[in-house]
């Protein structure tokens, strides 16, 4: 009986040894990045110039990821062609987890504005994590005799085409927010495009244009100083940055929502385990109170949205802005 038991235990021992050996061989066969990722510097492509809002978010996250990983995260600014140059470089990068991209609202609008884009945002990338939204605020020159969104809509309805709104450039978030307002309110505000927020805000302060849907940081000091009047923020709920300003929906246009945003993508084909780690680690960084505060100071609000949830948001944004572009007949080509 004891001899049979000894034989059985010996068989089990051999099986365990073989199983352990097989597991070791499987681990040995995994690519090196699967065992200690990342084990070398990682590149984060920013498809815009340094010092902008998207670049600021990228650098805050890159710094914290570097600390977390013990490996440098190198910010690589590849500006040009409304963000297409950097996005194309990221799409064509090796899908090994050592290159990823920060994208923005511009990348979901471009397919409706440009006939030739060298990549497909939804097919050539893996969604990692939403990063931050940049609230837009509707501001008017104090000379305009309105104090609410409801009053603005009434005034615009009485004088179609006579009221003007500035933007940081045709086809950008501040332009599309105005066109969405036109469509949902059933009014006609005339668009005046500028080359950047600075010149647009400057002319608004001077009274050359009546209003603007602006990134909050660009106009906050002017709102506080009484040089501009804030009618509403374009978020679906009140912004942490301007908590005392009602939403445009509250002020008289139910259902209105528009904001700029940024998020992270990896090249299609990036191993699922690596993409999952990137998503989780980025989310961990964005959840840090100190990071949230730094982003708020830069005019950005964080929101947890990772993996496929972020992918669904990209699809929804692409569809939403395609309709706005078509209905407003916006053409850049």
DOPA-128850 format. One line per 5 residues: for each residue x, y negated, z negated of N, C-alpha, C. Coordinates in steps of 0.001 Angstrom, whole numbers. Example, Ala and Ser with C-alpha at 12.3 -4.5 7.8 and 13.67 -1.06 7.14 Angstrom:
<recs>
13190/5690/-7800/12300/4500/-7800/13200/3300/-7800; 12850/2250/-7080/13670/1060/-7140/12900/-30/-7870
</recs>
This chain:
<recs>
846/1206/0/0/0/0/874/-1247/0; 1953/-1200/-915/2861/-2348/-998/3618/-2508/304; 3959/-1364/934/4698/-1431/2202/3856/-2105/3292; 2544/-1772/3321/1651/-2384/4308/1538/-3897/4072; 1463/-4269/2762/1358/-5702/2420/2626/-6437/2849
3782/-5802/2616/5050/-6433/2999/5114/-6634/4507; 4634/-5642/5252/4622/-5750/6721/3711/-6890/7171; 2546/-6999/6510/1600/-8044/6885/2199/-9421/6616; 2853/-9581/5464/3464/-10869/5124/4598/-11207/6077; 5333/-10173/6497/6435/-10388/7442/5894/-10879/8790
4760/-10279/9212/4128/-10696/10477/3669/-12144/10413; 3024/-12501/9277/2572/-13870/9094/3749/-14836/9109; 4831/-14448/8455/6018/-15292/8413/6594/-15527/9797; 6618/-14448/10605/7143/-14589/11968/6265/-15525/12799; 4931/-15353/12634/3997/-16215/13367/4190/-17680/12982
4346/-17908/11669/4538/-19282/11203/5824/-19875/11766; 6877/-19033/11781/8162/-19506/12301/8056/-19840/13786; 7376/-18938/14528/7195/-19189/15963/6362/-20444/16205; 5295/-20597/15373/4432/-21769/15509/5212/-23049/15219; 6040/-23012/14161/6846/-24178/13831/7845/-24489/14925
8445/-23460/15493/9408/-23672/16577/8731/-24291/17790; 7514/-23792/18078/6770/-24334/19234/6432/-25802/19011; 6018/-26123/17791/5684/-27517/17481/6907/-28409/17626; 8068/-27895/17152/9302/-28687/17262/9655/-28951/18720; 9500/-27897/19558/9812/-28050/20973/8882/-29051/21638
7595/-29039/21232/6632/-30001/21797/7014/-31429/21431; 7411/-31621/20161/7819/-32954/19735/9071/-33406/20472; 9983/-32475/20660/11225/-32811/21353/10965/-33201/22794; 9873/-32650/23357/9560/-32926/24765/8881/-34275/24954; 8395/-34907/23847/7727/-36192/23967/8720/-37269/24370
8262/-38283/25124/9144/-39396/25456/9624/-40076/24178; 10784/-40733/24242/11375/-41334/23050/10462/-42384/22432; 9693/-43152/23274/8849/-44193/22703/7691/-43611/21910; 7411/-42318/22087/6319/-41715/21341/6702/-41378/19922; 8011/-41371/19623/8459/-40966/18291/8758/-42139/17376
9234/-43241/17918/9582/-44359/17057/9293/-45689/17707; 8204/-45760/18422/7876/-46988/19165/7581/-48126/18206; 8117/-49314/18498/9118/-49572/19534/10536/-49414/18980; 11435/-48907/19813/12819/-48739/19374/13778/-49637/20155; 13201/-50636/20821/14001/-51639/21528/13123/-52887/21713
13683/-54004/22184/12888/-55232/22333/11665/-55051/23239; 10599/-55762/22916/9341/-55730/23667/9135/-57110/24308; 8623/-57113/25518/8404/-58380/26238/6916/-58718/26273; 6592/-59950/25893/5222/-60455/25964/5177/-61550/27030; 4486/-61271/28134/4391/-62243/29221/3265/-63227/28943
3614/-64516/28998/2639/-65598/28860/2538/-66268/30227; 1388/-66195/30886/1283/-66711/32259/1038/-68216/32350; 1433/-68943/31316/1257/-70397/31257/2527/-71030/30696; 2684/-72353/30854/3884/-73024/30340/3950/-73001/28814; 5137/-73241/28252/5267/-73332/26794/4463/-74503/26230
4110/-74373/24953/3477/-75438/24161/1975/-75573/24370; 1375/-74824/25287/-77/-74843/25438/-741/-73989/24376; -2062/-73990/24354/-2796/-73257/23319/-2575/-71747/23403; -2586/-71190/24618/-2381/-69743/24770/-959/-69367/24368; 10/-70182/24766/1408/-69943/24404/1593/-69994/22894
912/-70904/22227/1008/-71019/20768/527/-69750/20087; -616/-69222/20534/-1139/-67972/19971/-141/-66833/20207; 383/-66765/21430/1333/-65701/21775/2553/-65733/20861; 3080/-66908/20592/4298/-67022/19781/4040/-66697/18309; 2873/-67062/17811/2535/-66717/16424/2443/-65199/16268
1755/-64543/17207/1597/-63084/17149/2935/-62391/17389; 3719/-62882/18348/5017/-62267/18659/5937/-62293/17444; 5962/-63404/16736/6814/-63520/15553/6441/-62482/14495; 5138/-62336/14255/4688/-61398/13221/4894/-59936/13639; 4710/-59652/14935/4971/-58291/15401/6456/-57952/15268
7318/-58917/15549/8759/-58705/15398/9097/-58346/13957; 8494/-59065/13022/8733/-58776/11606/8210/-57398/11234; 7052/-57047/11779/6412/-55768/11459/7184/-54591/12041; 7690/-54742/13248/8364/-53647/13948/9861/-53571/13679; 10447/-54692/13280/11902/-54711/13167/12571/-54737/14527
11846/-55170/15546/12359/-55294/16914/11925/-56653/17477; 12779/-57284/18281/12384/-58577/18861/11204/-58432/19826; 10275/-59373/19760/9222/-59497/20763/9535/-60785/21520; 9984/-60641/22746/10471/-61769/23538/9328/-62377/24338; 9055/-63657/24120/8017/-64358/24869/8588/-64807/26206
7964/-64345/27280/8427/-64608/28637/7373/-65445/29369; 7610/-66747/29463/6655/-67635/30145/6817/-67512/31659; 5765/-67023/32328/5753/-66899/33786/4586/-67724/34319; 4746/-69045/34306/3644/-69932/34684/3512/-70060/36189; 2317/-70474/36627/2089/-70756/38033/848/-70091/38573
255/-70720/39600/-911/-70178/40303/-2063/-69870/39346; -2318/-70795/38422/-3442/-70657/37480/-3366/-69385/36635; -2153/-68950/36353/-1980/-67757/35529/-1798/-66469/36304; -1863/-66531/37637/-1775/-65310/38442/-357/-64750/38510; 663/-65613/38509/2043/-65137/38645/2420/-64248/37462
2139/-64723/36271/2464/-63932/35086/1651/-62658/34997; 359/-62750/35321/-499/-61561/35271/-43/-60516/36281; 362/-60955/37461/837/-60021/38479/2126/-59338/38037; 3033/-60103/37399/4279/-59515/36895/3993/-58448/35844; 3010/-58718/34978/2654/-57749/33941/1996/-56507/34550
1135/-56714/35548/454/-55584/36195/1451/-54634/36852; 2553/-55184/37347/3555/-54379/38067/4679/-53884/37162; 4631/-54240/35881/5664/-53794/34940/5504/-52310/34622; 6579/-51693/34185/6530/-50278/33804/5536/-50086/32669; 4615/-49123/32793/3590/-48917/31751/4121/-48070/30595
5162/-48574/29940/5815/-47806/28882/5639/-48419/27501; 4817/-49475/27414/4591/-50105/26123/5556/-51218/25793; 6543/-51449/26660/7545/-52464/26367/7292/-53777/27101; 6160/-53870/27796/5709/-55128/28382/4205/-55222/28180; 3751/-56350/27655/2314/-56594/27615/2052/-58059/27908
789/-58413/28075/382/-59718/28588/-632/-60368/27665; -548/-61696/27547/-1655/-62436/26944/-2410/-63112/28084; -3696/-62823/28194/-4518/-63391/29261/-5468/-64420/28655; -6238/-65075/29507/-7172/-66084/29006/-8447/-66074/29832; -9364/-66969/29500/-10611/-67103/30243/-10347/-67313/31728
-9237/-67996/32059/-8914/-68268/33464/-8877/-66981/34295; -8391/-65908/33683/-8231/-64664/34437/-9559/-63983/34751; -10606/-64312/33990/-11925/-63752/34306/-12681/-64626/35306; -12222/-65870/35465/-12868/-66796/36405/-12231/-66716/37790; -10933/-66464/37839/-10192/-66471/39110/-10787/-65588/40205
-11304/-64389/39894/-11875/-63562/40971/-13016/-64246/41724; -13684/-65202/41072/-14781/-65920/41728/-14297/-67153/42482; -13067/-67569/42204/-12541/-68795/42795/-11516/-68543/43893; -10836/-67406/43813/-9760/-67108/44753/-10092/-65863/45579; -9855/-65942/46876/-10157/-64802/47748/-9079/-63727/47676
-7857/-64126/47306/-6752/-63162/47255/-6073/-63214/45895; -6242/-62162/45140/-5566/-62013/43850/-4777/-60713/43909; -3480/-60742/43593/-2636/-59560/43791/-2807/-58444/42765; -3778/-58557/41883/-4024/-57534/40869/-5518/-57528/40578; -5983/-56491/39894/-7375/-56406/39461/-7375/-56356/37934
-7950/-57372/37322/-7871/-57507/35866/-8442/-56298/35135; -9495/-55704/35679/-10152/-54600/34977/-9600/-53228/35349; -8899/-53137/36475/-8364/-51842/36893/-6864/-51696/36632; -6150/-52805/36647/-4687/-52749/36537/-4175/-52987/35123; -5097/-53101/34170/-4697/-53337/32784/-5510/-52489/31810
-4932/-52286/30641/-5615/-51641/29521/-5895/-52716/28481; -7150/-52906/28056/-7449/-53924/27043/-6894/-53515/25673; -6190/-54427/25037/-5608/-54142/23727/-6402/-54811/22606; -6444/-56148/22654/-7113/-56869/21568/-7449/-58291/21977; -8645/-58720/21613/-8985/-60138/21681/-8078/-60836/20682
-7634/-62056/20999/-6731/-62757/20093/-7429/-63903/19380; -7970/-64844/20156/-8559/-66028/19537/-9468/-66755/20510; -10420/-67455/19968/-11247/-68344/20781/-10889/-69782/20438; -10981/-70643/21453/-10700/-72065/21281/-12024/-72805/21447; -12634/-73229/20362/-13946/-73872/20466/-13909/-75120/21347
-14935/-75277/22148/-15118/-76489/22936/-16129/-77372/22223; -15911/-78666/22271/-16839/-79602/21642/-17269/-80640/22680; -18556/-80893/22729/-19110/-81901/23633/-18991/-83263/22960; -18154/-84129/23555/-17946/-85457/22992/-18344/-86522/24014; -18860/-87633/23515/-19254/-88744/24387/-18550/-90019/23945
-18456/-90951/24876/-17975/-92283/24515/-19068/-92951/23676; -18684/-93702/22623/-19695/-94307/21742/-20673/-95244/22448; -20284/-95719/23630/-21187/-96630/24343/-22394/-95919/24942; -22301/-94592/25067/-23434/-93849/25617/-24525/-93784/24542; -25742/-94239/24837/-26786/-94360/23803/-27478/-93046/23446
-26684/-92057/23043/-27251/-90771/22612/-26520/-90314/21356; -27263/-89625/20478/-26671/-89135/19236/-26923/-87646/19030; -27489/-86994/20024/-27747/-85555/19930/-27786/-84961/21327; -27674/-83654/21395/-27758/-82951/22679/-29135/-83178/23306; -30150/-83173/22472/-31515/-83379/22969/-31652/-84746/23641
-31088/-85760/23026/-31145/-87113/23599/-30331/-87193/24892; -29199/-86495/24933/-28371/-86481/26143/-29126/-85846/27303; -29781/-84720/27046/-30533/-84034/28097/-31643/-84944/28625; -32309/-85643/27722/-33393/-86552/28137/-32849/-87691/28994; -31715/-88261/28597/-31112/-89355/29361/-30643/-88870/30732
-30019/-87688/30765/-29536/-87132/32034/-30693/-86813/32976; -31798/-86377/32418/-32976/-86051/33240/-33563/-87309/33889; -33434/-88449/33202/-33972/-89705/33744/-33067/-90326/34802; -31792/-89926/34783/-30837/-90524/35723/-29917/-89454/36315; -30458/-88556/37142/-29660/-87448/37686/-28450/-87924/38493
-27286/-87350/38159/-26066/-87658/38889/-25330/-88887/38424; -25940/-89692/37565/-25310/-90948/37157/-24357/-90776/35975; -24616/-89801/35118/-23724/-89562/33985/-22570/-88652/34431; -21370/-88932/33913/-20183/-88181/34341/-19572/-87404/33180; -18985/-86255/33514/-18214/-85517/32513/-16835/-85199/33070
-15823/-85399/32232/-14447/-85137/32613/-14097/-83684/32321; -13059/-83187/32984/-12539/-81860/32668/-11030/-81866/32837; -10381/-80841/32303/-8920/-80721/32420/-8510/-80185/33784; -9474/-79909/34667/-9159/-79421/36004/-10279/-78571/36568; -10452/-78610/37870/-11514/-77835/38523/-11328/-76340/38304
-12410/-75683/37935/-12382/-74238/37748/-11924/-73790/36382; -11501/-74723/35527/-11064/-74363/34187/-12221/-74284/33208; -11920/-73916/31964/-12963/-73731/30962/-13759/-74981/30672; -13090/-76154/30630/-13810/-77390/30320/-14709/-77826/31475; -14363/-77421/32708/-15224/-77690/33860/-16437/-76758/33843
-16169/-75478/33659/-17257/-74498/33703/-18265/-74714/32585; -17792/-75184/31425/-18713/-75466/30323/-19721/-76536/30730; -19249/-77537/31470/-20145/-78586/31938/-21130/-78095/32977; -20658/-77246/33887/-21551/-76699/34909/-22596/-75779/34290; -22192/-75012/33278/-23147/-74155/32567/-24207/-75013/31875
-23778/-76138/31309/-24712/-77068/30674/-25716/-77596/31700; -25207/-77999/32866/-26095/-78461/33941/-27166/-77430/34270; -26717/-76185/34423/-27624/-75123/34859/-28643/-74766/33794; -28218/-74684/32554/-29150/-74287/31497/-30073/-75429/31071; -29583/-76669/31166/-30406/-77806/30768/-31248/-78333/31926
-30931/-77918/33155/-31668/-78394/34311/-31401/-79857/34619; -30131/-80288/34385/-29759/-81680/34644/-28601/-81719/35635; -28197/-82934/36020/-27087/-83096/36949/-26097/-84103/36386; -25071/-83598/35685/-23947/-84409/35251/-22881/-84298/36332; -22276/-85405/36727/-21281/-85397/37802/-19897/-85098/37240
-19245/-84099/37829/-17932/-83650/37360/-16819/-84545/37887; -15912/-84964/36971/-14719/-85731/37332/-13502/-84933/36848; -12782/-84253/37758/-11636/-83427/37339/-10369/-84251/37131; -9561/-83827/36166/-8261/-84444/35893/-7193/-83352/35897; -5946/-83762/35886/-4836/-82812/35806/-4394/-82688/34357
-5185/-81985/33595/-4877/-81769/32195/-5806/-82510/31250; -5816/-82061/29994/-6696/-82660/28987/-6290/-84084/28627; -4979/-84346/28596/-4491/-85668/28203/-5086/-86798/29021; -4949/-86761/30354/-5532/-87830/31179/-7053/-87895/31070; -7698/-86735/30935/-9163/-86720/30831/-9621/-87406/29554
-8993/-87060/28430/-9352/-87679/27153/-9028/-89171/27184; -7925/-89527/27843/-7549/-90944/27942/-8612/-91773/28637; -9136/-91258/29750/-10183/-91994/30470/-11504/-91982/29719; -11759/-90922/28972/-12972/-90885/28155/-12900/-91952/27058; -11738/-92079/26431/-11558/-93104/25401/-11714/-94505/25986
-11310/-94661/27245/-11413/-95956/27893/-12773/-96248/28477; -13667/-95259/28442/-15022/-95460/28944/-15169/-95275/30440; -14110/-94743/31106/-14211/-94508/32552/-15132/-93332/32878; -15282/-92414/31937/-16234/-91310/32065/-17092/-91283/30807; -18251/-90647/30902/-19209/-90686/29793/-18990/-89632/28721
-18497/-88460/29137/-18420/-87353/28177/-17428/-86298/28644; -17204/-85301/27779/-16296/-84209/28120/-16569/-83016/27214; -16438/-81830/27761/-16431/-80591/26976/-14951/-80293/26738; -14465/-80623/25564/-13021/-80598/25305/-12630/-79532/24309; -11385/-79032/24438/-10803/-78225/23375/-10796/-79084/22115
-11172/-78507/20995/-11316/-79275/19760/-10048/-80042/19356; -8843/-79430/19378/-7653/-80163/18922/-7379/-81449/19697; -7762/-81496/20964/-7471/-82659/21800/-8292/-83886/21406; -9390/-83687/20691/-10285/-84817/20381/-10606/-84989/18897; -10111/-84097/18049/-10487/-84146/16631/-10149/-85483/15974
-8935/-85986/16234/-8545/-87241/15592/-9417/-88402/16078; -9850/-88346/17337/-10690/-89412/17889/-12109/-89336/17339; -12564/-88112/17047/-13882/-87949/16416/-13841/-88526/15002; -12793/-88168/14263/-12663/-88646/12884/-12494/-90162/12837; -11843/-90724/13866/-11611/-92163/13897/-12760/-92957/14476
-13817/-92267/14897/-14993/-92952/15430/-14851/-93420/16868; -13783/-93004/17537/-13572/-93420/18926/-14355/-92550/19909; -14729/-91349/19459/-15570/-90458/20257/-16668/-89914/19357; -17788/-89577/19959/-18931/-89041/19204/-19105/-87562/19557; -19087/-86701/18550/-19276/-85267/18768/-20758/-84930/18711
-21300/-84415/19819/-22718/-84036/19854/-22927/-82574/19473; -21953/-81728/19767/-22136/-80306/19447/-20944/-79468/19864; -20743/-78354/19159/-19722/-77391/19568/-20405/-76325/20423; -19633/-75758/21338/-20218/-74829/22306/-20239/-73381/21830; -19803/-73122/20609/-19868/-71771/20047/-21317/-71355/19807
-21509/-70062/19594/-22847/-69574/19242/-23165/-69876/17777; -22115/-70085/16971/-22307/-70508/15580/-21313/-71626/15285; -21533/-72335/14196/-20684/-73483/13880/-19219/-73079/13744; -18356/-73978/14155/-16923/-73704/14153/-16302/-74011/12797; -15335/-73184/12409/-14581/-73446/11182/-13767/-74723/11320
-13458/-75097/12555/-12626/-76275/12801/-13430/-77556/12632; -14710/-77526/13040/-15605/-78687/12906/-16910/-78226/12250; -16850/-77846/10989/-18024/-77233/10334/-19246/-78136/10213; -19052/-79445/10265/-20183/-80364/10109/-20846/-80746/11437; -20291/-80247/12531/-20868/-80542/13844/-21785/-79390/14248
-23047/-79664/14578/-23961/-78575/14963/-23544/-77946/16287; -24042/-76762/16546/-23797/-76151/17851/-24680/-76836/18893; -24299/-76706/20146/-25111/-77267/21224/-26479/-76587/21242; -26486/-75288/20907/-27759/-74559/20837/-28656/-75148/19751; -28086/-75453/18590/-28854/-76081/17503/-29358/-77463/17914
-28525/-78189/18665/-28820/-79572/18988/-29870/-79778/20055; -30248/-78705/20759/-31293/-78904/21761/-31214/-78047/23003; -30208/-77127/23077/-30108/-76252/24243/-29906/-74814/23776; -30995/-74144/23378/-30903/-72777/22851/-30218/-71819/23832; -29368/-70947/23290/-28705/-69936/24110/-27420/-70387/24768
-27081/-71667/24619/-25861/-72159/25267/-24631/-71689/24486; -23628/-71195/25221/-22360/-70786/24599/-21255/-70819/25645; -20163/-71474/25319/-19001/-71532/26204/-17769/-71815/25356; -16702/-71119/25617/-15463/-71362/24871/-14290/-70819/25679; -13123/-71362/25407/-11904/-70801/25974/-11418/-69709/25030
-10597/-68809/25525/-10133/-67722/24680/-8836/-67119/25218; -8226/-66259/24409/-7018/-65534/24810/-7067/-64133/24228; -6452/-63184/24931/-6416/-61797/24461/-5258/-61053/25085; -5001/-59846/24583/-3829/-59082/25007/-4198/-57865/25852; -3397/-57636/26901/-3560/-56499/27810/-2215/-55811/28007
-2269/-54537/28370/-1069/-53787/28746/-1263/-53246/30159; -178/-52973/30878/-321/-52417/32229/-1085/-51092/32206; -1911/-50871/33212/-2626/-49593/33332/-1610/-48464/33367; -1945/-47368/32707/-1023/-46240/32642/-209/-46209/31368; -298/-47251/30566/374/-47248/29268/-186/-46091/28438
652/-45245/27866/153/-44092/27100/-868/-44505/26041; -1897/-43700/25897/-2983/-44035/24976/-2493/-44259/23551; -1526/-43439/23123/-1025/-43573/21758/-340/-44917/21551; 402/-45355/22571/1103/-46632/22478/107/-47786/22538; -876/-47701/23438/-1896/-48748/23541/-2661/-48864/22230
-2969/-47710/21613/-3704/-47717/20340/-2863/-48368/19242; -1569/-48098/19237/-689/-48704/18225/-584/-50212/18445; -433/-50616/19692/-383/-52043/19995/-1658/-52744/19525; -2809/-52152/19861/-4102/-52734/19453/-4189/-52871/17941; -3837/-51795/17241/-3945/-51783/15781/-2972/-52771/15145
-1759/-52842/15670/-752/-53727/15084/-1080/-55200/15346; -1602/-55497/16532/-2023/-56875/16821/-3181/-57271/15904; -4142/-56355/15748/-5285/-56624/14869/-4829/-56856/13431; -3823/-56090/13006/-3286/-56235/11647/-2667/-57626/11462; -1954/-58079/12484/-1344/-59412/12432/-2422/-60488/12354
-3428/-60375/13216/-4483/-61397/13283/-5337/-61445/12011; -5312/-60364/11244/-6097/-60317/10001/-5371/-60966/8829; -4103/-61275/8982/-3332/-61877/7898/-3828/-63302/7619; -4139/-63630/6372/-4642/-64975/6041/-3722/-66098/6534; -2414/-65916/6419/-1477/-66951/6851/-1551/-67167/8357
-1747/-66076/9114/-1866/-66180/10573/-3173/-66868/10936; -4249/-66482/10282/-5545/-67125/10533/-5456/-68634/10305; -4760/-69027/9235/-4637/-70447/8922/-3805/-71164/9976; -2709/-70554/10412/-1870/-71179/11445/-2649/-71347/12745; -3456/-70349/13072/-4244/-70431/14297/-5327/-71507/14182
-5962/-71607/13024/-6974/-72650/12815/-6358/-74037/12989; -5154/-74201/12464/-4460/-75485/12592/-4138/-75790/14051; -4018/-74723/14858/-3745/-74897/16286/-5037/-74964/17109; -6184/-74932/16421/-7469/-75034/17111/-8016/-73722/17607; -7599/-72611/16987/-8038/-71283/17436/-8672/-70508/16289
-9725/-69756/16607/-10408/-68922/15626/-10227/-67460/16000; -9874/-66627/15032/-9677/-65204/15308/-10998/-64456/15214; -11028/-63301/15878/-12218/-62446/15839/-11791/-61018/16152; -12128/-60035/15287/-11708/-58655/15551/-12473/-58041/16731; -11736/-57662/17748/-12344/-57067/18941/-11226/-56328/19666
-11136/-55015/19505/-9989/-54310/20066/-10413/-53240/21071; -9439/-52816/21878/-9644/-51731/22819/-10804/-51962/23765; -11673/-50978/23871/-12766/-51025/24833/-13764/-52143/24539; -13884/-52523/23279/-14765/-53658/22947/-14278/-54919/23660; -12966/-55122/23653/-12400/-56270/24357/-12574/-56095/25865
-12456/-54864/26345/-12677/-54591/27768/-14089/-54944/28198; -15059/-54649/27346/-16449/-54985/27644/-16662/-56495/27664; -15955/-57199/26788/-16055/-58654/26784/-15491/-59229/28084; -14368/-58700/28547/-13772/-59167/29799/-14752/-58986/30954; -15396/-57829/31005/-16372/-57558/32067/-17539/-58539/31992
-18024/-58793/30767/-19157/-59705/30590/-18780/-61139/30964; -17590/-61571/30584/-17127/-62916/30922/-16971/-63075/32443; -16459/-62043/33091/-16273/-62092/34543/-17615/-62269/35244; -18618/-61517/34803/-19960/-61607/35390/-20598/-62965/35104; -20488/-63416/33870/-21094/-64687/33464/-20566/-65848/34298
-19246/-65952/34404/-18665/-67104/35091/-18775/-66988/36604; -18896/-65779/37120/-19112/-65607/38561/-20434/-66255/38965; -21453/-66102/38131/-22757/-66709/38420/-22678/-68233/38349; -21977/-68735/37324/-21842/-70186/37182/-21125/-70774/38389; -20028/-70128/38794/-19246/-70599/39949/-20091/-70593/41217
-20840/-69527/41412/-21683/-69424/42612/-22778/-70477/42617; -23481/-70611/41497/-24593/-71553/41424/-24129/-73005/41547; -22916/-73289/41065/-22387/-74647/41130/-21611/-74883/42439; -21462/-73811/43219/-20735/-73891/44485/-19306/-74445/44297; -18610/-73923/43302/-17228/-74338/43041/-16301/-73590/43975
-15458/-74298/44685/-14526/-73683/45633/-13137/-74265/45446; -12144/-73382/45308/-10765/-73837/45171/-9904/-73418/46354; -10260/-72332/47042/-9468/-71855/48180/-9556/-72843/49339
</recs>
